[in-house]
């Protein structure tokens, strides 16, 4: 079991970390791949340290997947805010700056938290399904991925 988890971790590290860093792009941990990566990483730690961490790995993996959050390494919080402003202009929507983020098109809350100097946690909450808000989210992701580290 540990060998299989180690092989999965190596493949996920190559896909999610080494490939973007080799191109000097930011690391994006989001969706199913990101939650599965964190699950496998914590599962290997659990295999080495203590089996109770498996439960923690499952909870964290499900949390990242269900909350539609992104963890981004390599871009500062100011650049992420600029990327969101550009995405709002490109998709021709409106945004209102709130305490810890933005409200896009009146339908989606985008919260940007800085975990360290170049690591940010972005969380989305949709009030109603809006095509413009989803378009803004996709353009926002592409603007972030185009930043050089």
C-alpha positions as CSV (number, residue, x, y, z in Angstrom):
1,X,0.0,0.0,0.0
2,X,2.8,2.4,0.9
3,X,4.6,1.7,-2.4
4,X,1.4,2.5,-4.4
5,X,0.9,5.7,-2.5
6,X,4.5,6.7,-3.1
7,X,4.2,6.1,-6.8
8,X,1.0,8.2,-6.9
9,X,2.7,10.9,-5.0
10,X,5.7,11.0,-7.4
11,X,3.3,11.2,-10.4
12,X,1.2,13.9,-8.8
13,X,4.3,15.9,-7.7
14,X,5.6,15.7,-11.2
15,X,2.3,16.9,-12.7
16,X,1.3,19.5,-10.2
17,X,4.6,20.9,-8.9
18,X,7.6,20.1,-11.1
19,X,6.0,20.8,-14.5
20,X,4.8,24.4,-13.6
21,X,8.0,25.2,-11.7
22,X,10.2,24.0,-14.7
23,X,8.3,26.6,-16.9
24,X,8.6,29.2,-14.1
25,X,4.8,29.3,-13.6
26,X,2.9,29.4,-10.3
27,X,1.8,26.1,-8.7
28,X,-2.0,25.7,-8.7
29,X,-3.6,23.2,-6.4
30,X,-7.3,23.0,-7.1
31,X,-10.2,20.7,-7.7
32,X,-9.9,16.9,-7.6
33,X,-6.2,16.7,-8.5
34,X,-5.3,19.1,-5.8
35,X,-7.4,17.4,-3.1
36,X,-6.1,14.0,-4.2
37,X,-2.5,15.3,-4.1
38,X,-3.0,16.5,-0.5
39,X,-4.7,13.3,0.4
40,X,-1.9,11.1,-1.0
41,X,0.8,13.3,0.6
42,X,-0.8,13.1,4.1
43,X,-1.5,9.4,3.6
44,X,2.2,8.8,3.1
45,X,2.9,10.8,6.2
46,X,0.3,8.7,8.0
47,X,2.0,5.5,6.8
48,X,5.2,6.7,8.3
49,X,4.1,8.4,11.5
50,X,0.7,7.3,12.8
51,X,-2.4,5.8,11.0
52,X,-4.9,8.2,12.6
53,X,-3.6,10.9,10.2
54,X,-5.4,9.0,7.4
55,X,-8.7,10.5,8.7
56,X,-7.1,13.9,8.7
57,X,-6.0,13.4,5.1
58,X,-9.5,12.4,4.0
59,X,-11.1,15.4,5.7
60,X,-8.6,17.9,4.3
61,X,-8.9,16.4,0.8
62,X,-12.7,16.5,0.9
63,X,-12.6,20.0,2.3
64,X,-10.5,21.4,-0.6
65,X,-12.7,19.6,-3.2
66,X,-16.0,20.7,-1.8
67,X,-15.2,24.3,-1.0
68,X,-13.9,25.0,-4.5
69,X,-10.8,26.5,-3.2
70,X,-7.4,27.1,-4.8
71,X,-4.0,27.1,-3.2
72,X,-1.5,29.1,-5.3
73,X,2.3,29.2,-4.8
74,X,4.4,31.7,-6.5
75,X,2.2,34.8,-6.8
76,X,1.8,37.5,-4.2
77,X,-1.6,38.7,-2.9
78,X,-1.3,42.0,-4.8
79,X,-0.7,40.3,-8.1
80,X,-3.7,38.0,-7.5
81,X,-5.9,41.1,-6.8
82,X,-4.6,42.6,-10.1
83,X,-5.4,39.4,-12.0
84,X,-8.9,39.4,-10.6
85,X,-9.4,43.1,-11.6
86,X,-8.1,42.2,-15.2
87,X,-10.5,39.2,-15.3
88,X,-13.4,41.3,-14.3
89,X,-12.6,43.8,-17.0
90,X,-12.1,41.1,-19.6
91,X,-15.4,39.4,-18.9
92,X,-17.3,42.7,-18.6
93,X,-18.8,42.1,-15.2
94,X,-18.9,44.2,-12.1
95,X,-17.1,43.6,-8.9
96,X,-17.4,45.1,-5.4
97,X,-14.5,45.0,-3.0
98,X,-15.5,43.6,0.4
99,X,-13.4,43.0,3.5
100,X,-11.4,40.0,2.5
101,X,-12.0,39.8,-1.3
102,X,-14.5,40.6,-3.9
103,X,-18.1,40.1,-4.9
104,X,-18.2,39.3,-8.7
105,X,-21.4,40.0,-10.7
106,X,-23.5,40.0,-7.5
107,X,-23.4,36.1,-7.6
108,X,-20.0,35.0,-6.5
109,X,-17.8,35.8,-3.5
110,X,-14.1,35.5,-4.0
111,X,-12.1,35.5,-0.8
112,X,-8.3,35.9,-1.1
113,X,-6.2,35.0,1.9
114,X,-2.4,35.2,2.1
115,X,-0.8,32.2,3.8
116,X,2.7,33.5,3.4
117,X,4.6,35.9,1.1
118,X,3.9,33.9,-2.1
119,X,1.3,31.4,-1.0
120,X,-2.4,32.3,-1.3
121,X,-5.6,30.6,-0.5
122,X,-8.6,31.6,-2.7
123,X,-12.1,30.4,-1.9
124,X,-15.3,30.8,-4.0
125,X,-18.9,30.9,-2.9
126,X,-21.6,31.1,-5.6
127,X,-24.9,32.4,-4.6
128,X,-26.5,31.5,-7.9
129,X,-25.2,29.9,-11.1
130,X,-24.0,32.8,-13.3
131,X,-22.3,32.2,-16.6
132,X,-20.5,35.5,-16.4
133,X,-19.2,34.7,-12.9
134,X,-17.9,31.3,-14.1
135,X,-16.3,33.0,-17.1
136,X,-14.6,35.5,-14.8
137,X,-13.4,32.6,-12.6
138,X,-11.9,30.8,-15.7
139,X,-10.2,34.0,-17.0
140,X,-8.9,34.7,-13.5
141,X,-7.3,31.3,-13.4
142,X,-5.6,31.8,-16.7
143,X,-4.3,35.2,-15.7
144,X,-2.8,33.7,-12.6
145,X,-1.2,30.8,-14.5
146,X,0.4,33.3,-16.9
147,X,2.4,35.0,-14.2
148,X,6.1,34.2,-14.1
149,X,7.7,33.4,-10.8
